[in-house]
Amino acid sequence: MKRLIAVFAALLVITMASTAFAEKLVVAHDTNFKPFEFKQNGEYVGFDIDMWKEVAKRMDLDYEFQPMDFNGIIPGLQAGSIDAAVAGITIKPSRAEVVDFSDGYYDSGLVILVRSDNNDIKDINDLKDKIVATKLATSSVDLAQQYVPKKNIKLFPNNDNMFMELMTGGADAVIFDMPVVKDFEAKAGQGMVKVVGPIYQGQAYGIAFPKGSKLVSGVNKALKEMKADGTYNDIFMKWFGYAPAK
């Protein structure tokens, strides 16, 4: 009898393991975060999109992408309306209290962007009496509030409006994630804007999940394998044009 019970228990574990991720997962991503995720020719593309597709392939996950504004992602994970989020989400203690994170998959930081004819702003200490634009609900807001009065900080739901505010003179500077700012400086804003000062607050991006998600360990394993076999490097080179730092 005990042996029969043990067999049934083993079968139950196998069944649970095989159906743990049987339902289609809802995976959120930002709507406008070049070059990590953005819309091109009617579909969303980018580094995060390609990276998640490879992770999901290795884990044999069925999923659908859910584009949404960045400020709705953490609340969505908390509410359980989304199963994962890949959106250049900085791993920081306040977020780790309410969601779970994968291992870091991209090392970033924050930089200051100004118009190319601005010679007054050289680093973050020059922003105390300036108007600064940044993106709502991001770690850039935390940094800006340390150096700029709240009344001088303009918050936008997406990157385009944030950069447009700078270009049209509504803001003196933008504080935001280094790879996104550098991409704008090299492409849409070429010759009209420039990055000043160093990189602030070295940060890592992680894939986020609701607390207690069973996906985390498998995602970490897939990310580790991708880095070991060169797949991660290939995706990185595709979107950034250079190899990731060792």
N, C-alpha and C positions, 0 to 999 in steps of 0.2 A: 504493500500500500504506500509506504513512504517513498519507494522507488517511483511509483506511478505519479505521486504528487510532485516529485522532483522533476520528472519528465514534463509534466504539464507546466510547471513553473518556468522551465527553460524555454519551452515553446512560447509562453506568454512574453518573456523578455525579448525573444527574437522577433515576434510579431510587433511588439511595441516599438522596437528599434527600427523596423522596416517601414512603419507607418508614422513615425514621429514627425516627419516633414512631408507627409503625403499631400496635405492640402496646399493649394497655391499660396505662396507667401506674397505679402504686399511689401515692396521695397521702395522706400521714399528716396527721392533725390531732389536737390535744389533745381530750380528752373533756370537759373542764370548765374553760373559760377565758372566761367572760362578759365582754364581749359579743362576743368574737371567735369562739368556737365553744362551743356547748352544746346540750343535747338539749331539744327542745320538741315536745310532741305526737308523740313517737315518732321524730322525725328531728333530725339535727344541723343547726343554723342558726347564723348569726352573720356578723360583718363579714368574717372570713377566708374563710368558706365562699362568700359571695357574690362576694368579690373573685377567688378562684381560679376560680370558675365563669365569670366574665367573661374572665379571662386565657385559660382553656382554649378558650372559644368563639372568641376572636380568633385563637388558634393552631391551631384545629381539632384539638384533642387528645382522644383517647379515654382515659378514666381512671375509677378507682373510688376513693372515699374509704376510708381505713383509720383509724378512731378508735383512739387508744392513749394510754397514760399518757405524759406529757411526757418523763420520764427515759429512755424507750426510743427516742425519736425519733432522736437523734444516732447512737447505736449502730446503729439500723436503716439509716440512710443509709450509714454506714461499711461495713456488711455487704452493702449492695446489695439488701436485701430490700424497700426502698421507694425510689421514684424521685424523690420530692419531699416536702416537708413545709411546711405553712402552719399555724403554731401560735404566733404571737406570739413568734417566736424572736429573741432579741436578737443582733445582729451584734457579736461580740466576738472579739479576736484568737485566743484559745484554741480557739474553735469554727471559725474560718476556717482554721485549720491542718489540720482534718480533714474539713470539708465546704465546698462552694461556696455563696455567697449571691447572691441577686438584689440589685438596688439596694434601699435602704431604702424601705419603703412606709408606715411609721407611726413617728412620733417619740414616744417615751415616756420613762419614768423611774421611779424607785422612791419610794414614800411610806410613811409610818408610819401605821397605824391603831390606835386605842385605844378602849376603851369610853367612852361619853360622859361618865361621871362621873369619869374619870381626869384629874386636874389635875397629876399629878407628872411626866408625860412631855410635854415640849414640843418636843424635837428628838432627833436620833440620839445625842447625847452623854448623854442621860438613860437610855439603855438598858443601861449597863454592868453593872448588878446586877439586871436584869429578865429575865423569861422571854419569849422572842421566838419566834413561830411563823412559818414560811414554807414555801415549796413546794420539794420535793426537786429537785435538779439545775438550779436556776434561778440567774440572776445575783443574785437577792435573797440567796441563801446567801452569796455572796462578800462582799456588803456587810455582812451581819449579822456575819460572822466577824471583820470589822475592828473592831467595837465591842462585841461580846458574847462572853463565854466560850463555847466550844463546848458545854459541858455545859448551858448555858442556852438553847440553840437547839433547837427542836422542828421536825422536818422531816415534811412530809405529802405524799402522792402527788397530792392534788387540793385545789382551792380550798375546797370545802365543809368538809372536816375542819379545814383551817387556820383558817377563820373561826369555825367552831364552837368550836374550842379557846379562842379569844379570848372569845367570847360567854359560855362557861360558866365562865370564870375560870381555865382551865388555862394561859393565857398572858396576859402584860401588854400585849403589842403584836404586831401583824403587820407585817412588811415585805414589800411586794410591788409589782407593776406598777401604776402610777397609774391607767390606765383601768379595770382590773378592780376595784381597791379603791374607786374613786369610784362605780362601778356598784353595788357592794355597799352602800356608804354611803347611796346615794340610794334603794335599793329594799329588799332583804331586811333590811338593818340600819338602816333609817331611824329616827332618833331614839335609837338604842342605841349607835351608834359615831360616831367623828369622826376626820378626818385631822388630824394635827398636823405642824408643821414644813414645810420646803420640799420640792421635788422633788429627789431625789438621782440622780446619774449619768444625765444625759440620754442616752437610748439610741435606737437605731433598730431596728425589727423588719425582718427579711428572710425571703424564702422560701428554704428550704435544699434543697440537692441533693447527691448524691454527688460526690466530686471528679472533675472533668473532664466533668461533664454537659453535653450539647449543648443542653439546654433553657434555659440561663441567658440567653443573648443574646436569644432570642425572648421570654422572659418580661419582660426589661427593656424591650424595645420595646413590648410590650403595655401594661405599667404606664405608660410614658411617654405613650402614646396615650390611655389612659384618663384621665389627669390633664389632658391637653390638651383633650379633647372634653367634659369635665364628668362622665363616667360615674363616676369615682372619687369626686368630690364627692357625687354622688347616693347612692352606697353608704355613704359616711361619714356623711352626714346621717341616713340611715335608722337607723343603729345607735348613733350618738352624740348626735344631736339638735342638733348645731351644725356649722358649716363648718370644715374643716381650716385650720390656720394657713397663711398664705402664706409 
